[in-house]
Amino acid sequence: MPRVTSAEVREIIDIDSSITDITPFITAGNLLVTNAFSGDTQVGDATLREIERYIVAHIICSRDQRTIEEWAGGNEGVRVKYMGQFGKGLESTPYGQNALLLDFTGRLAKLGRKRASIGMIDYSTDV
């Protein structure tokens, strides 16, 4: 069950008018937070709620890129600069960055990273 409502998410992000229903974004954010913090007893409900709210805003922002700079004129024509970079995960938007800040366990920062493993091969033989 989602921890946040549409109204709570809209308090922190202006949503493009073409997005009329943010329920799918809330569902995705809830799944991410629920799975990331499954079994965790360190993070309280209020913190999880805020993390989820910022994760939902991050997902919306990732779908609907935000313009941070527009320029027109001169010999260069029109130029538009967008917020964030693909491939940067939660660090690509201010909303994702806030979610990372709220997560004092570091679980969100580890999401999507490859796990390292070390193995040993035993070449010894009995003679």
C-alpha positions in Angstrom: 0.0 0.0 0.0 1.5 3.4 -1.0 2.8 5.6 1.8 2.1 8.8 -0.1 -0.9 10.4 -1.9 -1.0 12.3 -5.2 -1.6 15.6 -3.3 1.5 15.0 -1.1 3.7 14.4 -4.2 2.2 17.5 -5.9 3.4 19.6 -2.9 7.0 19.1 -4.0 6.9 18.9 -7.8 5.0 20.8 -10.5 3.5 18.1 -12.8 3.0 18.6 -16.5 -0.7 19.0 -17.3 -0.4 16.1 -19.7 0.0 13.8 -16.7 -3.5 13.5 -15.3 -3.0 10.4 -13.1 0.2 9.9 -11.1 -1.0 6.6 -9.6 1.4 4.5 -11.8 4.3 6.6 -10.6 3.2 6.2 -7.0 2.9 2.5 -7.4 6.5 2.3 -8.9 7.9 4.4 -6.1 6.2 2.4 -3.5 7.5 -0.9 -5.0 11.1 0.5 -5.1 11.0 1.8 -1.5 9.2 -1.3 -0.1 11.7 -3.7 -1.8 14.8 -1.6 -0.9 13.9 -1.4 2.7 12.2 -4.8 3.2 13.0 -6.2 6.6 14.7 -3.0 7.7 14.0 -1.9 11.3 16.2 1.1 11.4 14.2 3.4 9.2 11.0 4.8 10.6 7.7 5.1 8.9 7.9 8.9 8.6 11.3 8.7 6.9 10.1 6.0 4.5 7.2 8.1 3.6 9.4 11.1 2.7 11.8 8.9 0.8 8.9 7.5 -1.2 7.5 11.0 -1.9 10.9 12.1 -3.3 11.3 8.8 -5.3 7.9 9.3 -6.9 8.9 12.9 -7.8 12.2 11.6 -9.2 10.3 9.0 -11.4 8.0 11.7 -12.7 10.9 14.1 -13.4 12.7 11.3 -15.2 9.7 10.7 -17.5 9.0 14.4 -18.0 12.5 16.1 -18.3 12.6 19.6 -16.7 14.0 22.5 -18.6 16.6 24.5 -16.6 17.8 26.9 -19.4 16.4 28.2 -22.6 18.1 30.6 -25.0 17.2 32.0 -28.3 18.9 34.5 -30.6 22.1 35.4 -32.2 23.9 33.1 -34.6 23.4 30.0 -32.4 19.6 29.7 -32.9 17.6 28.1 -30.1 19.2 26.1 -27.2 17.5 24.2 -24.4 19.3 22.6 -21.4 17.5 19.9 -19.4 18.0 18.9 -15.8 19.7 15.6 -15.0 21.7 13.0 -16.9 20.6 9.6 -18.0 22.6 6.8 -16.4 23.1 8.6 -13.1 20.3 6.9 -11.2 18.9 8.8 -8.3 21.6 11.4 -8.6 20.2 12.6 -11.9 17.4 14.8 -10.3 17.2 16.9 -7.2 14.3 14.7 -6.1 16.4 11.6 -6.3 19.3 13.4 -4.5 16.9 14.3 -1.7 15.8 10.7 -1.4 19.5 9.7 -1.1 20.0 12.3 1.6 17.0 11.0 3.6 18.3 7.4 3.4 20.9 7.3 6.3 21.3 3.5 5.7 22.8 4.0 2.2 20.5 1.3 0.7 19.3 3.5 -2.1 22.8 4.5 -3.1 23.6 0.8 -3.6 20.6 0.1 -5.9 21.6 -0.9 -9.4 25.2 -1.4 -8.6 26.9 -4.6 -9.5 27.8 -6.9 -6.6 31.3 -8.1 -6.3 32.1 -11.7 -5.4 35.3 -13.5 -4.6 35.8 -17.2 -5.1 38.6 -19.6 -4.6 39.6 -22.5 -6.8 41.4 -25.3 -4.9 44.1 -26.8 -7.1 45.6 -28.9 -4.4 45.6 -32.7 -4.9 46.2 -35.5 -2.6 49.4 -37.5 -3.5 
